[in-house]
Amino acid sequence: MKLDKIDMNILRTLQDNARITNQHLADTIALSPSSCLQRVRRLEQEGIISAYHAQIELNRLFRHLVCIATVAMKNHTQDELRAFENLVNAIPEIVECLTVSGEFDFFLRVVCPDMARYLQINEQLVSSVNCAITINTHVVMSENKRFQSVDLATLDPATS
């Protein structure tokens, strides 16, 4: 899908404030409300905009632990990789899983109530797959820069 500057402005604005009204969005990008809504719907239908989320301040609600785990698999068969991915998807405390290159195969972000629950998850990961894995865990002490949005201009050569 080819995006023009208006589409990019819509995406930038929605990244910063997904709760903006269509009227305010249209005013911000200098477009009529109906044209603006039509463009947003097209971006949604094309899968460019896949979801809208609220960012919750967990520290204000619960005591919790965030761990970053790196997972290295001894073997790399498609069946073993798929089995591990399915297991990860079945554990709700694993909120992010990335397949990466380098010394390990997966990068996991785990959010759980305490270390006891993390150890249960760790044991579940190690014992539930039919292959040898090594897990290294890093407890997050503080979040110095939280993901907010991507500066689309840094990725779009047309705006450089």
N, C-alpha and C positions, 0 to 999 in steps of 0.2 A: 504494500500500500504506500503510495506517495503522499507524504505529508508536506503541507505548505507552512508558511510562517504563522498563519492564524491557528492551525492545528497545534503547532509547537507552543504557541502562547497559551492555548487552552490547557495543554498538558502541564506546562510550567505552573500555571495558576492552580490547577487542581491538585498538583503535588503539594503545594504549599497550604491549600485549604480545600479539602474535598467536600466540605459542608457548605461551600459558597452557593448561594442561590443562582439559578440560571440567569435571572435578571441582572444580578451583580456581576456574574461572569461575563455576560454579554456587554455590559457597560465597560468592564475592565479591558476587554479586547476590542471594543468599538465594533460590535456586530449586533444585528437585531436579535432579540431573544429567540425567535423561531429558527433563524439560521444557526445560532449558537447551539441550541438544543439538538438540531439535526446533526451538527458536527460531532457533538459529544456522543450521541447515540451511534453514529457511524464508527467512532473510535472504540466504543464498547463492543459493537457487533464484530468488528475486525479483530478483537482481542488485544488491541493496544492498551486499553484500560480494562484490566481484568477484575478489579475489586476495589472497594473503598473500605478503609479500616480506621478504627479509633485507636490511638496510642494511649495505653493505660499505664499509669504510674504505679507499678506493682509495689514499690516501696511504701506507698501510702496506704496500701490495702493489706499486705501480708508480709510476714517474714518469709524469705525464700532464699534459695541458693541458685546461682547461675554457674554452670560449668561448661567449659569448652573441652570437648574430647576429640582427640585425633585417633583414628582407627586404621590400623594396618592389617591387611589380610595376607596370610601366607600364600594362598592360591588366588588366582584371579579368573576363575571360570565364570561364564555368564550366569550359570545356575547359582553359584555361591554369591555373586554380587547381587543378583535379583532376590535371593532369599534374605540377605542382610537388609536390603532396602525395604522389603516387605515387613520385616521385623521392626525396623525403625519406624515405619509408618503406623505400626500398631501400638506404639508407645506414645501416649499423648504428651508426656513431659519433654520429649525430643521435639523441639519447636523448629529446628532447622537442620538440614542435612545436605551437605555439598560433597560431590565427588570431585576430588582434586588430584593434581599431579604432584610428584615429589616423593618424600619419604613415607608418607601415609596415603591412604586411599579415600578416607572420608573425614570430614570436619563436621562435628555435631555440636549444636547448642542445646543444652539441657536446662530447663527451668523446673525446679522441684522444691518442695517445702523444707527439706533438710538433707544432711549428708546420709542419713540412714536410707532415705528413699533413693538417693543417687546410687548408693552401693547396691541396692536391689536392682536398679536399672542396669548397672554395670554387670552384675552377675547374670541377669537375663540376657544381655547381649552376648556375653562370653559362652554361656551354656546352651543357648538356643540355636546356634548356627552349627552346621556340620563341618566347620573348617576352623583352623587356628587363626585367632585374631589377637592383636596386641592393642590395648587401649591405654593412651596417656591422657591424663586429666589435668586440666588447669582450672582452678577456682577463680572466678572473676571477683576481684577485690573492689573495683569501681569501674563505672562506665564513663570513659573520658570523652568519647565522641559517639553519640548514638546516631544510627542511620535515620535521616530525616527524608532526604530525597536525593535524586541524582541531578546534577547540573547538566541539563540536556545540551547546553551550548558546548560543553567540553567533549561531547561525543558526536556532534553534528558538524562535519566539515563545511557545510553550506553557511554556517553562522560564524565561522572563523574569519 
